Amino acid sequence: MNWSKKAWSTIQPVYNEIIASPFIKELMQGTLPREKFIFYIRQDTLYLSDYRKVLAAIASRFDHSCYADAFLHFAGGTMTVERNLHRLFVNELKLKPDDEIEPSPTCLLYTSYLLRQISSASLETMLGAVLPCFWIYKKVGDHILANQTTQNNPYQSWIDTYGGEEFEKSNALAISICDEVAEKCTTEQQIAMTKAFVTCSKLEWMFWDSAYKQEQWNI
């Protein structure tokens, strides 16, 4: 069994909690309150800005030019698609582009964890940390597309992006690179890679949960 299959089996319970969460259920039904989605989009914009930095840092670590090119593409092309989608919702939801957005506690925790990997983690650990954002979003998008019954869902553009063919290609490539790197790693290195993958998968759940609760700083 390759690394990715073992890693996914480890976080299957986390993924099950994600698709059972009220945020995803109501997003799928088109009943998610607008203010909760606005909160999510704003926090996700902050997250993506830092996530892109980590993808670019990974590209700079690779000796393998094809891998480096792939992660530069992820940092550029894939993020551009997502930012365009966010701009679409900025217009639809009447968000002001110059609004100052404060990161929620969960958003700050997630981005801080990712950014710390640049200076302190090995390449394989960094790969394990960034993969959940690809893989879980793709699985969630596919789940919603397969199960939604609502027509004229106000969040259909978001759903189509993550359940679409282009995102599938990026996700499959990211998984395959992780597997190829893991195959050359020691057992200890694979364990560290999996630990980062599990941690960020849990943070993915926390991110959606915090958006549904519109998490705020208590002091």
C-alpha positions as CSV (number, residue, x, y, z in Angstrom):
1,M,0.0,0.0,0.0
2,N,1.4,3.4,-1.0
3,W,1.8,6.3,1.5
4,S,-1.3,8.2,0.4
5,K,-3.7,5.3,0.9
6,K,-2.3,4.7,4.4
7,A,-2.4,8.4,5.2
8,W,-6.0,8.7,4.0
9,S,-7.1,5.7,6.1
10,T,-5.7,7.5,9.1
11,I,-7.8,10.6,8.6
12,Q,-11.0,8.9,7.3
13,P,-12.8,9.6,10.6
14,V,-11.8,13.3,10.3
15,Y,-13.1,13.4,6.8
16,N,-16.4,11.8,7.9
17,E,-16.8,14.5,10.5
18,I,-16.2,17.2,7.8
19,I,-18.9,16.0,5.5
20,A,-21.3,15.5,8.4
21,S,-20.6,19.1,9.6
22,P,-23.5,21.6,9.5
23,F,-21.4,23.9,7.3
24,I,-20.9,21.3,4.5
25,K,-24.5,19.9,4.8
26,E,-26.0,23.4,4.6
27,L,-23.7,24.4,1.8
28,M,-24.8,21.3,-0.1
29,Q,-28.4,22.1,0.4
30,G,-28.0,25.8,-0.4
31,T,-29.3,26.8,3.0
32,L,-26.1,27.9,4.6
33,P,-26.7,31.4,6.0
34,R,-25.0,34.1,4.0
35,E,-23.2,35.6,6.9
36,K,-21.5,32.3,7.7
37,F,-20.4,31.9,4.1
38,I,-19.1,35.5,4.0
39,F,-17.1,34.7,7.2
40,Y,-15.7,31.6,5.6
41,I,-14.7,33.4,2.3
42,R,-13.0,36.2,4.2
43,Q,-11.0,33.7,6.4
44,D,-10.2,31.5,3.4
45,T,-8.7,34.5,1.6
46,L,-6.3,35.0,4.4
47,Y,-5.5,31.4,4.5
48,L,-4.8,31.1,0.7
49,S,-2.4,34.0,0.9
50,D,-0.2,32.1,3.3
51,Y,-0.8,28.7,1.7
52,R,0.5,30.0,-1.6
53,K,3.8,31.0,0.2
54,V,4.2,27.5,1.5
55,L,3.6,26.0,-2.0
56,A,6.2,28.3,-3.5
57,A,8.7,27.3,-0.7
58,I,8.1,23.7,-1.5
59,A,8.9,24.3,-5.2
60,S,12.2,26.0,-4.2
61,R,13.2,22.9,-2.2
62,F,12.9,20.4,-5.0
63,D,15.9,19.3,-7.1
64,H,13.5,17.5,-9.4
65,S,12.5,20.2,-11.9
66,C,9.1,18.6,-12.8
67,Y,8.1,18.6,-9.2
68,A,9.2,22.1,-8.7
69,D,7.3,23.2,-11.8
70,A,4.2,21.4,-10.5
71,F,4.3,23.3,-7.2
72,L,4.9,26.6,-8.9
73,H,1.8,25.9,-10.9
74,F,-0.1,25.0,-7.8
75,A,1.1,28.3,-6.2
76,G,0.2,30.3,-9.2
77,G,-2.4,28.8,-11.5
78,T,-4.5,26.9,-8.9
79,M,-4.5,29.8,-6.5
80,T,-5.5,32.2,-9.3
81,V,-8.6,30.1,-10.0
82,E,-9.5,30.1,-6.4
83,R,-8.9,33.9,-6.0
84,N,-11.1,34.5,-9.1
85,L,-13.8,32.5,-7.4
86,H,-13.4,34.5,-4.2
87,R,-13.6,37.7,-6.2
88,L,-16.8,36.4,-7.7
89,F,-18.3,36.0,-4.3
90,V,-17.0,39.3,-3.1
91,N,-19.2,40.9,-5.8
92,E,-22.2,38.7,-5.2
93,L,-22.1,39.1,-1.4
94,K,-21.2,42.8,-1.6
95,L,-17.9,42.4,0.3
96,K,-15.5,45.4,0.0
97,P,-12.1,44.4,-1.4
98,D,-10.4,46.8,1.0
99,D,-12.1,45.5,4.1
100,E,-9.6,44.8,6.8
101,I,-10.0,41.1,7.8
102,E,-8.8,39.9,11.1
103,P,-7.9,36.2,11.2
104,S,-10.0,34.0,13.4
105,P,-8.1,32.0,16.1
106,T,-8.4,28.9,14.0
107,C,-7.3,30.6,10.8
108,L,-4.3,32.0,12.6
109,L,-3.5,28.6,14.1
110,Y,-3.6,26.9,10.7
111,T,-1.6,29.5,8.8
112,S,1.0,29.8,11.5
113,Y,1.4,26.0,11.5
114,L,1.9,26.0,7.7
115,L,4.3,28.9,7.7
116,R,6.4,27.3,10.4
117,Q,7.0,24.4,8.1
118,I,9.1,26.6,5.8
119,S,11.8,27.2,8.3
120,S,11.6,24.1,10.5
121,A,10.3,21.1,8.5
122,S,11.7,18.7,6.0
123,L,10.4,18.7,2.4
124,E,8.4,15.5,3.0
125,T,6.8,16.9,6.1
126,M,5.9,20.1,4.2
127,L,4.3,17.9,1.5
128,G,2.2,16.1,4.1
129,A,1.1,19.5,5.6
130,V,-0.2,21.0,2.3
131,L,-1.8,17.9,0.8
132,P,-5.1,18.0,2.9
133,C,-6.1,21.3,1.3
134,F,-5.9,19.7,-2.1
135,W,-7.3,16.3,-1.2
136,I,-10.0,17.0,1.3
137,Y,-11.5,19.9,-0.8
138,K,-11.6,17.6,-3.8
139,K,-13.3,14.9,-1.8
140,V,-15.8,17.4,-0.4
141,G,-16.5,18.9,-3.8
142,D,-17.2,15.4,-5.2
143,H,-19.4,14.5,-2.3
144,I,-21.5,17.6,-2.7
145,L,-21.9,17.1,-6.4
146,A,-22.9,13.5,-6.0
147,N,-25.5,14.2,-3.2
148,Q,-26.9,17.6,-3.8
149,T,-30.5,17.8,-4.8
150,T,-31.0,21.6,-4.7
151,Q,-31.3,23.6,-7.9
152,N,-30.1,27.1,-8.1
153,N,-27.7,26.7,-5.2
154,P,-26.3,30.1,-4.4
155,Y,-22.9,28.5,-3.7
156,Q,-22.8,26.4,-6.9
157,S,-19.7,28.2,-8.3
158,W,-17.8,27.2,-5.2
159,I,-19.0,23.6,-5.5
160,D,-18.2,23.4,-9.2
161,T,-14.6,24.6,-8.6
162,Y,-13.7,21.9,-6.1
163,G,-15.7,19.2,-7.9
164,G,-14.4,20.1,-11.3
165,E,-12.0,18.4,-13.7
166,E,-9.2,21.0,-13.4
167,F,-9.0,20.7,-9.7
168,E,-9.0,16.9,-10.0
169,K,-5.8,17.1,-12.1
170,S,-4.0,19.2,-9.6
171,N,-5.1,17.0,-6.7
172,A,-4.1,13.8,-8.5
173,L,-0.7,15.2,-9.3
174,A,-0.1,16.4,-5.8
175,I,-0.9,13.0,-4.4
176,S,1.3,11.2,-6.9
177,I,4.3,13.5,-6.0
178,C,3.7,12.9,-2.3
179,D,3.7,9.1,-3.0
180,E,6.9,9.3,-5.1
181,V,8.7,11.3,-2.4
182,A,7.4,9.1,0.4
183,E,8.7,6.0,-1.4
184,K,12.2,7.2,-1.0
185,C,11.8,8.2,2.6
186,T,12.8,6.3,5.8
187,T,10.1,5.0,8.0
188,E,10.7,7.8,10.5
189,Q,10.4,10.4,7.7
190,Q,7.1,8.8,6.5
191,I,5.8,9.0,10.1
192,A,6.6,12.7,10.3
193,M,4.9,13.2,6.9
194,T,1.8,11.4,8.0
195,K,1.7,13.3,11.3
196,A,1.7,16.6,9.4
197,F,-1.0,15.3,7.1
198,V,-3.2,14.3,10.1
199,T,-2.6,17.6,11.8
200,C,-3.7,19.7,8.8
201,S,-6.6,17.4,8.1
202,K,-7.9,18.2,11.7
203,L,-7.2,21.9,11.0
204,E,-9.4,21.6,7.9
205,W,-12.3,20.4,10.0
206,M,-11.6,23.2,12.6
207,F,-11.6,25.8,9.8
208,W,-15.1,24.9,8.6
209,D,-16.4,24.5,12.1
210,S,-15.0,27.9,13.1
211,A,-16.7,29.5,10.0
212,Y,-20.0,28.0,10.9
213,K,-19.7,29.4,14.4
214,Q,-18.2,32.6,13.1
215,E,-15.5,32.2,15.6
216,Q,-14.2,35.4,17.4
217,W,-11.5,36.3,19.8
218,N,-13.1,36.3,23.3
219,I,-10.9,39.0,24.6
